[in-house]
Amino acid sequence: MGNDDKPKSFIRNLIDEDLSCNRYSYVMTRFPPEPNGYLHIGHAKSICLNFTLAKDYGGRCNLRFDDTNPVKEDVEYVDSILNDVRWLGFDWAGGLRYASDYFDRLYECAEQLILSGDAYVCDLSPEEVRDYRGTLTAPGRDSPWRNRDPQENLDLFRRMKNGEFDEGAKFLRAKIDMASPNLNMRDPALYRVKKARHHRTGDKWVVYPMYDYAHCVSDAIEGVTHSICTLEFEDHRPLYDWVLEKLDWPQPRPRQIEFARLNLEHTLMSKRKLLQLVKEKMVDGWDDPRLPTLAALRRRGFTPASLRLFCERIGVAKKDSFIEMEWLERAVRDDLNPAVKRVMVVTEPLKVVLENLPEDKAEIISAPYFPDEPERMGHRDVPLTREIFIEKDDFRLNPTPDFFRLAPGREARLRWGGYIRCHEAVTDSTGEVVELRAVFSREPSGTGKRKPAIIHWVSASQSETALVRLYDRLFLVPKPSGDLDQELNPKSLTERTARLEISLKEAKAGERYQFERLGYFFCDEKSSENALIFNRIVTLKDGWARMAKK
């Protein structure tokens, strides 16, 4: 039933085995985000995995919000998650779901566990719970309240539900084994008191289920076959199975499978740290293009197809590891390269006066948007005028032997527009070059030892102005620990006032271009008719990889 064209992963192999032995007759997965923050690229891997598996096996994938902690949840996060999943190109089966849809059923199941003697109400404080729990090398101790009568536990639990106890005074625990080598099986909490208003159920509930409990029961209610989680839930799987076994849930029960989460170099996937960056205004909101959130990647200009391609290429593994940023950037380049127009933009303008051209006349050059395929997407008009701008870095007053672009007495070729030879550099009082004097010619002089380097340019009088944002790695170290004071890259954002060729005058928010020699750029959503903003999506080549080899 699987798709034979898809590369096999251990998850697909397990699903194939389950179908071949008739453990399941269909495949249903789910994506269960917590509405307590914005999704990041790590979630994109889970989204792509769950939705793609369901599609490839002719099954379904549910989108179910794990809204079991009203203190940290917000409708803003719900809306952002819905937007992100749709933007990635996926849709959920049978309507949107929430764990809160099942609060009544979850509560009934908890009472069932109490009556069967598999759960009890505990009066230990949080500090006492930690003390009683034991360590990895020492077993825990039974709670003094572990052997309460089921009817007493039921009465206390109902009183918890009715709001008679303060937060932290009592909680419902599973009765498993305080000597278990797996700490998650040492009588974990199933319910706690939280006197907080829920964004969907209002003030109906003052007791809320813990994630590990709500997770497995919600999966079973929905008929999920394969509950695919990241590796940190591997030690929670015995509890997942224990709850459904003690509830005597009908077969077939869902099967939890764990895979390695996505860890991307030079960034963090911790919601807590991302929230800290946003709240302390170290970045400009959840959609700051330096962040790994999907909202940020979308605003930077990444395409859904590029993220899906990235997730497909890195595959699914059983062991956690860090993925180099180049894998992501390569996927973006591969997606954008055949699709976006090439144009010329100067990000650090240096004026060049072509003294042998007339002041009041422009030569119109027809330049193709795709140099290798001139007929594709047509041409645009590029005016060549007496005064032009080139990149400041394309000129050196005192060139080193390895610099081959423009310098005094040296010639360079203008992209699409002939050749210029510089004979004078005008400097200001600080010695900085502010203007060049040059002559223009149709053909190279042939006097140099090398072919003239090609540089991009725009007309000084017939060009547009825009704010260009150049992004670098958010963190200086490949595997940040979360020390924001020491590890954040102070140069992760550089803003420049650039000059754009005149064809970009009509650029609209959401459009992507390749700025020749500079990278792929995205017209920011906050652009307007009077103020264009371009974000660099990615450079044309991986400069960081080259630096790492030095």
C-alpha positions as CSV (number, residue, x, y, z in Angstrom):
1,M,0.0,0.0,0.0
2,G,3.0,2.3,0.4
3,N,4.4,4.4,-2.3
4,D,7.2,2.4,-3.9
5,D,8.7,5.6,-5.5
6,K,9.4,7.1,-2.0
7,P,12.7,6.4,-0.4
8,K,12.2,4.0,2.5
9,S,12.7,5.1,6.0
10,F,12.4,3.1,9.2
11,I,9.0,4.6,9.8
12,R,7.7,3.5,6.3
13,N,9.1,0.1,7.0
14,L,7.2,-0.2,10.2
15,I,4.0,1.0,8.6
16,D,4.5,-1.5,5.8
17,E,4.9,-4.3,8.4
18,D,1.8,-3.1,10.3
19,L,-0.3,-3.2,7.1
20,S,1.1,-6.5,5.8
21,C,0.3,-8.3,9.1
22,N,-3.2,-6.7,9.3
23,R,-2.5,-4.8,12.5
24,Y,-4.2,-1.9,10.8
25,S,-6.3,-1.8,7.6
26,Y,-5.6,2.0,7.1
27,V,-3.1,4.7,8.1
28,M,-4.0,7.7,10.2
29,T,-1.5,10.2,11.5
30,R,-1.8,13.5,13.4
31,F,0.1,16.7,14.0
32,P,-0.6,17.9,17.5
33,P,0.9,21.4,18.1
34,E,0.7,23.2,21.4
35,P,-0.8,26.7,20.9
36,N,1.8,28.3,23.1
37,G,4.1,29.8,20.5
38,Y,4.8,30.1,16.8
39,L,5.8,27.0,14.8
40,H,9.4,26.7,13.7
41,I,11.3,24.8,11.0
42,G,11.5,21.8,13.3
43,H,7.7,21.6,13.3
44,A,7.8,21.8,9.5
45,K,9.7,18.5,9.5
46,S,6.9,16.9,11.6
47,I,4.2,18.5,9.5
48,C,5.7,17.3,6.3
49,L,6.3,13.8,7.7
50,N,2.8,13.3,9.1
51,F,0.8,14.7,6.3
52,T,3.0,13.1,3.6
53,L,2.8,9.7,5.1
54,A,-0.9,9.9,5.3
55,K,-1.2,11.0,1.7
56,D,1.2,8.3,0.4
57,Y,-0.6,5.5,2.1
58,G,-4.1,6.8,1.1
59,G,-4.9,7.7,4.7
60,R,-5.7,10.8,6.7
61,C,-3.8,13.2,8.9
62,N,-5.5,15.1,11.7
63,L,-4.5,18.6,12.9
64,R,-5.2,18.5,16.7
65,F,-4.2,21.3,19.1
66,D,-2.9,20.1,22.4
67,D,-4.6,22.9,24.4
68,T,-4.3,21.3,27.8
69,N,-2.5,24.2,29.5
70,P,-4.7,27.4,29.4
71,V,-2.0,29.4,31.2
72,K,0.3,29.5,28.2
73,E,-2.1,29.3,25.3
74,D,-3.4,32.1,23.1
75,V,-5.7,32.4,20.1
76,E,-2.9,34.3,18.3
77,Y,-0.9,31.1,18.3
78,V,-3.8,29.0,17.1
79,D,-4.3,31.4,14.1
80,S,-0.6,31.4,13.3
81,I,-0.4,27.6,13.3
82,L,-3.3,27.2,11.0
83,N,-1.8,29.8,8.7
84,D,1.6,28.0,8.7
85,V,0.2,24.5,8.0
86,R,-1.8,25.9,5.1
87,W,1.1,27.8,3.8
88,L,3.3,24.7,3.8
89,G,0.7,23.2,1.4
90,F,-1.2,20.8,3.7
91,D,-4.8,20.4,4.8
92,W,-6.2,18.4,7.6
93,A,-8.8,15.6,7.4
94,G,-12.3,15.9,8.8
95,G,-12.1,19.3,10.3
96,L,-10.0,20.9,12.9
97,R,-9.6,19.2,16.3
98,Y,-8.6,20.2,19.8
99,A,-7.7,18.1,22.9
100,S,-10.3,20.3,24.6
101,D,-12.9,18.6,22.4
102,Y,-12.3,15.5,24.5
103,F,-12.2,17.1,28.0
104,D,-15.4,15.3,29.1
105,R,-14.2,12.0,27.7
106,L,-10.8,12.4,29.3
107,Y,-12.4,13.1,32.6
108,E,-14.6,10.0,32.4
109,C,-11.5,7.9,31.6
110,A,-9.7,9.3,34.6
111,E,-12.6,8.3,36.8
112,Q,-12.4,4.8,35.3
113,L,-8.7,4.6,36.2
114,I,-9.6,5.7,39.8
115,L,-12.3,3.0,40.2
116,S,-10.0,0.3,38.8
117,G,-7.4,1.3,41.4
118,D,-4.9,2.5,38.7
119,A,-5.0,6.2,39.8
120,Y,-5.1,8.1,43.1
121,V,-5.3,11.7,44.4
122,C,-2.0,12.8,46.0
123,D,-1.6,15.6,48.5
124,L,2.2,15.9,48.2
125,S,3.5,19.4,47.3
126,P,5.6,19.8,44.1
127,E,8.7,19.9,46.2
128,E,7.8,16.7,48.0
129,V,7.0,15.0,44.7
130,R,10.5,15.7,43.5
131,D,12.0,14.4,46.7
132,Y,9.8,11.2,46.6
133,R,10.5,10.5,43.0
134,G,14.1,9.3,43.4
135,T,16.9,9.5,40.9
136,L,18.2,7.6,37.9
137,T,20.2,5.4,40.3
138,A,17.8,5.3,43.3
139,P,14.2,4.2,43.4
140,G,11.4,6.5,44.4
141,R,9.2,6.2,47.5
142,D,5.5,5.6,47.6
143,S,3.3,8.6,48.3
144,P,1.6,8.4,51.8
145,W,-1.7,8.8,49.8
146,R,-1.0,6.0,47.3
147,N,-3.3,3.5,49.0
148,R,-6.4,5.6,49.4
149,D,-9.6,3.8,48.8
150,P,-10.9,4.2,45.2
151,Q,-14.2,5.8,46.4
152,E,-12.2,8.3,48.5
153,N,-10.1,9.1,45.5
154,L,-13.2,9.5,43.3
155,D,-14.7,11.9,45.8
156,L,-11.5,14.0,46.1
157,F,-11.1,14.1,42.3
158,R,-14.7,15.3,41.9
159,R,-14.1,18.0,44.5
160,M,-11.0,19.0,42.6
161,K,-13.2,19.3,39.5
162,N,-15.6,21.5,41.5
163,G,-12.9,23.9,42.5
164,E,-12.7,23.1,46.2
165,F,-8.9,22.9,46.3
166,D,-6.2,25.4,45.5
167,E,-3.6,24.9,42.7
168,G,-0.9,22.6,43.8
169,A,-2.9,21.2,46.8
170,K,-3.9,18.0,45.1
171,F,-3.3,16.2,41.8
172,L,-4.3,12.9,40.2
173,R,-1.5,10.4,39.7
174,A,-1.2,7.1,37.9
175,K,-0.4,4.1,40.2
176,I,2.4,2.3,38.4
177,D,5.8,1.6,40.0
178,M,7.9,4.0,42.1
179,A,10.9,1.7,41.6
180,S,10.7,1.7,37.8
181,P,14.0,2.4,36.0
182,N,12.0,4.7,33.8
183,L,11.2,7.9,35.8
184,N,8.2,8.6,33.6
185,M,6.6,5.5,35.1
186,R,7.0,6.5,38.7
187,D,3.4,7.4,39.3
188,P,3.2,10.3,36.8
189,A,0.6,13.1,37.1
190,L,-2.5,12.7,35.1
191,Y,-4.5,15.8,36.2
192,R,-3.7,19.0,38.0
193,V,-5.7,21.9,39.3
194,K,-5.4,25.1,37.2
195,K,-7.9,27.9,37.9
196,A,-7.4,29.6,34.6
197,R,-9.9,30.5,31.8
198,H,-9.5,28.3,28.7
199,H,-9.6,30.0,25.3
200,R,-12.2,27.5,24.1
201,T,-14.0,26.1,27.2
202,G,-14.0,29.2,29.2
203,D,-14.5,28.7,33.0
204,K,-16.0,25.2,32.7
205,W,-12.9,23.4,33.9
206,V,-10.5,24.0,36.8
207,V,-8.8,20.6,36.4
208,Y,-6.8,20.0,33.2
209,P,-5.2,16.8,31.9
210,M,-1.4,16.4,31.5
211,Y,0.0,16.1,28.0
212,D,1.1,12.4,28.3
213,Y,-2.4,11.4,29.4
214,A,-4.4,13.5,27.0
215,H,-2.1,12.6,24.1
216,C,-2.7,8.9,24.0
217,V,-6.4,9.0,24.8
218,S,-7.0,11.7,22.1
219,D,-5.1,9.6,19.6
220,A,-7.2,6.6,20.5
221,I,-10.5,8.5,20.3
222,E,-9.6,9.7,16.8
223,G,-8.5,6.3,15.5
224,V,-4.9,7.4,14.9
225,T,-2.8,4.4,13.9
226,H,0.7,5.8,14.0
227,S,1.4,8.5,16.6
228,I,4.7,9.9,15.3
229,C,6.7,11.8,17.9
230,T,10.2,13.2,18.4
231,L,12.8,11.2,20.3
232,E,12.3,13.0,23.6
233,F,9.0,11.1,23.9
234,E,10.7,7.7,23.6
235,D,10.8,7.2,27.4
236,H,7.1,8.3,27.5
237,R,6.0,5.5,25.2
238,P,5.5,2.9,28.1
239,L,3.1,5.4,29.8
240,Y,1.3,5.9,26.5
241,D,0.7,2.2,26.2
242,W,0.0,1.7,29.9
243,V,-2.9,4.2,29.9
244,L,-4.6,2.6,26.9
245,E,-4.1,-0.9,28.4
246,K,-5.5,0.1,31.8
247,L,-8.5,1.7,30.1
248,D,-9.0,-1.6,28.1
249,W,-9.2,0.5,24.9
250,P,-10.5,-1.6,22.0
251,Q,-8.0,-2.8,19.5
252,P,-6.3,-1.7,17.3
253,R,-4.7,0.8,19.5
254,P,-2.4,3.6,18.2
255,R,1.3,2.9,18.0
256,Q,3.8,5.5,19.0
257,I,6.9,5.8,16.8
258,E,9.8,8.2,17.6
259,F,12.1,10.0,15.2
260,A,15.0,12.4,15.5
261,R,13.9,16.0,15.8
262,L,15.4,18.7,13.5
263,N,18.3,20.6,15.1
264,L,19.6,23.3,12.7
265,E,23.0,24.8,13.2
266,H,23.3,28.5,14.2
267,T,19.8,28.7,15.6
268,L,17.6,27.5,18.4
269,M,14.4,25.5,18.4
270,S,13.5,26.1,22.0
271,K,10.1,27.8,22.3
272,R,11.2,29.3,25.6
273,K,14.3,30.8,24.1
274,L,12.5,32.1,21.0
275,L,9.9,33.7,23.3
276,Q,12.7,35.3,25.3
277,L,14.2,36.8,22.1
278,V,10.8,38.2,21.2
279,K,9.8,39.5,24.6
280,E,13.2,41.1,25.2
281,K,13.1,42.7,21.8
282,M,16.3,41.1,20.7
283,V,14.5,40.5,17.4
284,D,11.6,42.3,15.8
285,G,8.7,39.9,16.7
286,W,7.9,36.3,15.9
287,D,8.3,37.0,12.1
288,D,11.7,38.5,12.3
289,P,13.5,36.9,9.3
290,R,16.5,35.9,11.4
291,L,14.3,33.5,13.4
292,P,13.6,29.8,12.5
293,T,9.9,30.3,12.9
294,L,7.8,29.5,9.8
295,A,6.3,33.1,10.0
296,A,9.9,34.4,9.9
297,L,11.0,32.2,7.0
298,R,7.9,33.2,5.1
299,R,8.6,36.9,5.6
300,R,12.2,36.4,4.6
301,G,11.0,34.9,1.3
302,F,11.4,31.1,1.7
303,T,8.9,29.2,-0.4
304,P,6.8,26.3,0.9
305,A,8.3,24.1,-1.8
306,S,11.8,24.9,-0.6
307,L,11.0,23.8,3.0
308,R,9.3,20.6,1.8
309,L,12.3,19.9,-0.4
310,F,14.6,20.4,2.6
311,C,12.6,18.1,4.8
312,E,12.6,15.5,2.1
313,R,16.3,15.7,1.6
314,I,17.3,15.4,5.3
315,G,15.1,12.4,5.7
316,V,14.0,10.7,8.9
317,A,16.6,9.3,11.4
318,K,16.5,7.6,14.8
319,K,19.4,9.6,16.3
320,D,19.5,13.3,17.0
321,S,22.0,15.3,15.1
322,F,22.6,18.9,13.9
323,I,21.9,19.8,10.3
324,E,24.2,22.3,8.6
325,M,22.4,25.5,7.5
326,E,23.7,24.9,4.0
327,W,21.3,22.1,3.5
328,L,18.4,24.5,4.0
329,E,20.0,27.2,1.9
330,R,20.8,24.8,-0.9
331,A,17.1,23.7,-1.0
332,V,16.0,27.3,-1.3
333,R,18.5,28.0,-4.1
334,D,17.5,24.9,-6.0
335,D,13.8,25.9,-5.7
336,L,14.3,29.6,-6.7
337,N,17.0,29.3,-9.4
338,P,14.7,28.2,-12.2
339,A,11.9,30.4,-11.2
340,V,13.0,34.0,-10.4
341,K,14.1,36.9,-12.7
342,R,17.6,38.2,-12.7
343,V,18.0,41.9,-12.1
344,M,20.7,44.4,-11.1
345,V,20.8,46.2,-7.8
346,V,23.6,48.1,-6.1
347,T,23.5,47.8,-2.3
348,E,26.5,50.1,-1.5
349,P,26.4,52.7,-4.3
350,L,29.6,54.3,-5.5
351,K,29.0,56.9,-8.3
352,V,30.9,56.6,-11.5
353,V,30.9,59.5,-14.1
354,L,31.4,58.2,-17.6
355,E,33.0,61.4,-19.0
356,N,32.7,60.6,-22.7
357,L,28.9,60.0,-22.5
358,P,26.4,62.9,-23.0
359,E,24.8,64.3,-19.9
360,D,21.2,64.5,-21.3
361,K,21.0,61.2,-23.1
362,A,20.5,57.5,-22.1
363,E,21.2,54.5,-24.1
364,I,18.5,51.8,-23.6
365,I,19.9,48.3,-23.3
366,S,17.6,45.3,-23.7
367,A,18.6,42.8,-21.1
368,P,17.0,39.3,-20.7
369,Y,15.7,38.2,-17.3
370,F,17.2,34.8,-17.8
371,P,20.7,35.2,-19.4
372,D,21.0,31.4,-20.2
373,E,17.5,31.4,-21.7
374,P,17.0,34.8,-23.3
375,E,13.5,34.2,-24.6
376,R,12.2,33.1,-21.2
377,M,10.1,35.7,-19.5
378,G,11.3,38.3,-22.0
379,H,13.6,41.3,-21.6
380,R,13.6,44.6,-19.7
381,D,15.0,48.0,-20.6
382,V,18.1,49.1,-18.7
383,P,19.2,52.7,-19.3
384,L,22.9,53.5,-19.5
385,T,23.5,57.1,-18.5
386,R,26.5,59.3,-18.0
387,E,26.4,58.7,-14.2
388,I,26.0,55.2,-12.9
389,F,26.3,53.4,-9.5
390,I,28.5,50.4,-9.0
391,E,29.1,48.5,-5.8
392,K,31.6,50.1,-3.5
393,D,33.4,46.7,-3.1
394,D,33.9,46.5,-6.8
395,F,36.6,49.3,-6.6
396,R,39.9,49.5,-4.7
397,L,42.2,52.4,-4.7
398,N,45.1,50.2,-3.9
399,P,44.2,46.8,-5.2
400,T,45.9,43.6,-3.8
401,P,47.2,41.0,-6.3
402,D,44.1,38.9,-5.8
403,F,41.7,41.7,-6.6
404,F,40.6,41.7,-10.3
405,R,37.8,44.3,-10.5
406,L,38.0,48.1,-11.0
407,A,40.9,50.2,-9.9
408,P,42.8,53.3,-11.1
409,G,44.0,52.6,-14.6
410,R,42.1,49.3,-14.7
411,E,39.2,48.2,-16.9
412,A,36.0,46.4,-16.0
413,R,33.0,45.2,-18.0
414,L,29.6,46.5,-17.2
415,R,27.0,43.8,-17.2
416,W,25.2,44.1,-20.6
417,G,26.7,47.5,-21.2
418,G,30.3,47.7,-22.5
419,Y,33.5,48.6,-20.7
420,I,34.7,51.3,-18.4
421,R,38.3,52.4,-17.6
422,C,38.8,54.3,-14.4
423,H,41.4,57.2,-14.5
424,E,40.5,59.1,-11.3
425,A,39.1,58.5,-7.8
426,V,37.7,61.4,-5.9
427,T,38.1,61.2,-2.1
428,D,36.6,63.2,0.7
429,S,38.4,64.7,3.7
430,T,38.7,61.3,5.4
431,G,40.3,59.7,2.3
432,E,37.2,57.7,1.5
433,V,36.5,57.3,-2.2
434,V,33.2,59.0,-3.1
435,E,33.2,59.2,-6.9
436,L,35.1,57.7,-9.8
437,R,35.9,59.2,-13.2
438,A,36.0,56.9,-16.1
439,V,35.6,56.5,-19.9
440,F,33.2,54.2,-21.6
441,S,33.9,52.0,-24.6
442,R,32.1,49.3,-26.6
443,E,35.0,47.0,-26.8
444,P,37.8,46.1,-24.4
445,S,41.1,47.9,-24.8
446,G,43.0,44.7,-24.8
447,T,45.8,46.1,-22.8
448,G,45.3,44.1,-19.6
449,K,46.8,40.7,-18.9
450,R,43.3,39.4,-17.9
451,K,39.9,39.6,-19.3
452,P,38.0,42.5,-17.6
453,A,35.9,41.4,-14.6
454,I,32.1,41.8,-15.0
455,I,30.4,44.1,-12.5
456,H,26.8,45.0,-12.1
457,W,25.5,48.6,-12.1
458,V,22.5,50.9,-12.3
459,S,21.8,54.3,-13.7
460,A,22.2,57.1,-11.2
461,S,19.3,59.2,-12.6
462,Q,17.0,56.4,-13.7
463,S,16.9,54.0,-10.8
464,E,14.8,53.4,-7.7
465,T,15.8,53.6,-4.0
466,A,15.0,50.7,-1.6
467,L,15.9,49.5,1.9
468,V,17.7,46.2,1.6
469,R,18.1,43.9,4.5
470,L,21.1,41.5,4.5
471,Y,20.8,38.6,7.0
472,D,23.5,36.6,8.6
473,R,23.4,33.7,11.1
474,L,21.5,34.6,14.2
475,F,24.1,32.8,16.5
476,L,27.8,32.9,16.2
477,V,28.3,29.3,17.2
478,P,27.0,26.3,15.3
479,K,25.4,24.7,18.4
480,P,24.2,27.5,20.7
481,S,23.6,26.7,24.3
482,G,21.1,29.5,24.7
483,D,23.4,32.1,26.2
484,L,21.9,35.0,24.4
485,D,24.4,37.6,25.8
486,Q,27.4,35.7,24.5
487,E,26.3,33.8,21.5
488,L,24.0,36.2,19.5
489,N,25.6,37.5,16.4
490,P,25.6,41.4,16.6
491,K,25.9,41.5,12.8
492,S,23.0,39.2,12.0
493,L,21.2,42.1,10.3
494,T,22.7,44.8,8.1
495,E,20.4,47.4,6.5
496,R,21.5,49.4,3.4
497,T,19.9,52.0,1.2
498,A,20.3,50.4,-2.2
499,R,19.7,51.6,-5.8
500,L,17.6,49.3,-8.0
501,E,17.4,49.2,-11.8
502,I,14.3,51.0,-13.0
503,S,12.4,47.8,-13.9
504,L,11.9,47.2,-10.2
505,K,9.8,50.4,-9.9
506,E,6.7,48.2,-10.1
507,A,7.9,45.5,-7.7
508,K,5.2,44.3,-5.4
509,A,5.2,42.7,-2.0
510,G,5.7,39.0,-2.2
511,E,7.8,39.0,-5.4
512,R,11.2,37.3,-5.5
513,Y,14.2,38.3,-7.6
514,Q,17.8,37.3,-8.0
515,F,19.9,40.4,-7.6
516,E,22.9,39.4,-9.8
517,R,26.0,38.5,-7.8
518,L,24.2,39.3,-4.5
519,G,21.6,36.6,-3.9
520,Y,17.9,35.9,-3.9
521,F,15.7,38.7,-2.5
522,F,12.1,39.0,-1.4
523,C,10.0,42.1,-1.6
524,D,8.8,42.4,2.1
525,E,5.2,42.4,3.0
526,K,5.6,45.8,4.6
527,S,6.7,47.4,1.4
528,S,4.5,50.1,-0.1
529,E,4.4,52.2,-3.3
530,N,6.6,54.8,-1.6
531,A,9.0,52.6,0.3
532,L,10.3,49.3,-1.1
533,I,11.9,46.8,1.3
534,F,13.9,43.8,0.1
535,N,15.0,40.9,2.3
536,R,17.9,38.7,1.2
537,I,16.6,35.2,1.3
538,V,19.9,33.5,0.7
539,T,23.2,34.3,-1.0
540,L,24.1,32.7,-4.3
541,K,26.8,30.6,-2.7
542,D,27.6,29.3,0.7
543,G,30.1,31.8,2.1
544,W,29.9,30.3,5.6
545,A,31.1,26.9,4.3
546,R,34.1,28.5,2.7
547,M,35.0,30.4,5.9
548,A,34.7,27.2,7.9
549,K,37.4,25.6,5.8
550,K,39.9,28.3,6.2
